Amino acid sequence: MIEDSSSEPSEKDALREKLITFQLIIAELKQSLAQKEALFQKKEKASLLNLLEIMDALALIEKNLESKKNTLDKTAKMLGRNIGTIHKKLRRHFSDASIVLIDFPNNKATMEYCKVVETREDPGLANEVILEIIKDGYKHTADGTVLRKAEVITVLNH
């Protein structure tokens, strides 16, 4: 019995063609997934930055209410406590998401964590010492990425 060897190459060719098609589909799916992940991360960061703006606003309201606490009536004091509770819940949300305030243990500004918005002279202090944090900075503790740099006023002696 003689087998027809001409059909064998066509089966191999068909399998090869299917394999190539599957590999192309896999590559397209990987690219699509990478694009969707990048878009998701971009949207997530924008959302977190918006929440940070809300947190900044709440902190400012708390600070203003605290400075006037002796002149506030009962309703205003209750409003202040409610705002404080919302602020605390928002801080807890960030903490649960591994997002923390950037701290400066040596009180020196670094370009990685700060945006210097103003400088002042102070002969008693070294250059780059932080005089004031205008806007807090935040970072992810899980991967160390900076979500938002702190806006600071630093020393710059001429």
N, C-alpha and C positions, 0 to 999 in steps of 0.2 A: 504494500500500500504506500503510495507516494502522497506526501502532504504538500499542499500548496503553500510554499514559503512566501508568496507575494502578499498574503493577508496578514502575516506577522508584522511587517513594518508598518502597515496602516494602523494596527492596534497600538503599537508603540507610539506612533505619531499622534494618535488620538489621546492616549494617556499623557504624553508629553504636553500636548496642547491644553488639556484640562489642568495639568499641574501649573503651567504658565499662567493660565487664567486665574486659578486660585491664588497664586502668588501675587498677581496684580491686584486682585480684590483685597487681599490681606494688606498690601502696601497702601492702597487707597483708604481702607478702614483705619489703619494706623495714622495716616496723615489727617484724616477727618477727626479722629479722636484727639490728636495733639492740638488741632485748631480749636476744638470745643473746650478742651481743658484750658487753653490760653485765654479764650473768651470768658470762661467761667471765672478764672483767677482775676482778670481785669475787672469784671463786674463785682466780684467779691471785694476787691480792694477799694473800688469806688464807693461801695456800700459802707464799708468800714470807715472810710475817710469821712463820709457824711455823718455817721454816728459819732465820730470824734468831734465834729463841729458842734453837734448837739450837746455832747458832753462838755465842751468848752463853754457853751452858752449857759448850761446849768451851773457850772462852777462859778461863772461870773455873777449869776443871779444870787447864788449862795453867799458869795463874798460881799456883794452889795447889801444883802439882807442882814448879814452878820454885823456889818459896820453900823447898821441903823437899828439893831435889835432892841435897844432901849426905848426907841420912839415908836415902835410898831404896836398896832392893836392886836387883839387876840386872833382875828381872822388872818391878818398878814403873817403872824407868827406860825399859824397852822399851815398856811400856804408855803412858808419857808421849810417847815418840816416835811411837807409832801414833796417839794422839789428835792430836798436832800435824800429822801427815800428813793425817788426815781433815779437820781444821780448815783446812788449806791448800787442800785440794781444794774445800771448800765456798766458801772465799773466791774461788777461781778461777772457780767456777760463777757466783757473783754478778758478778764482773768481766766474764765473757763475756756476761752478760745486761745489761751496761751499768749495773749497780747498784754504787755506790761509797759509801764512808764520807763522811759530811758532815764537812768540815773547817772550822775556824774560824781563818782566818789572822790576824785581828786579836784573837782570843781573846775576842770579845764575843758574848754571847747575842743571838739575834734570834728573835722569835716564829715566824717562818717555818720555822726549822730546829730550835728548841729547845722543850722543856717544862721549865720551872724547877721542880724538886722540892723545893729548899731554898735559902735565902739565908743568908748570914753577913756580919757586919760586918768590914770591913778598911779602916781609914782611909787606908792607903797605896795603895789601888787604887780605880779608878773604879767606879761602879755598873754592873752587867751584865757585868763581867768574869767569865769562867768560871773557877772555882776547881777544879772537878773534873767530869769526864764520867762519870756513873754508868752510862749505857747509851748505846752508840753509836747515831747516827742514820744513815740511808741514803737515798740519792736515786737516781733514774734519770738518767743523764747524757744520754740521748737526748732526753728532753722536759723535764727539770728538775723533775719531780714528786717530792715527798717521800714515800718509802715508809713511813718511820718517823722521827719526830722524836727527836733526842738528848735524853736526860734529864740535866739538869745542875744543879750547885750554883753559884750566882753570888753576887757581892758585892751587898749592899744596905746602904748606910750611911744611918743616920737623921739 
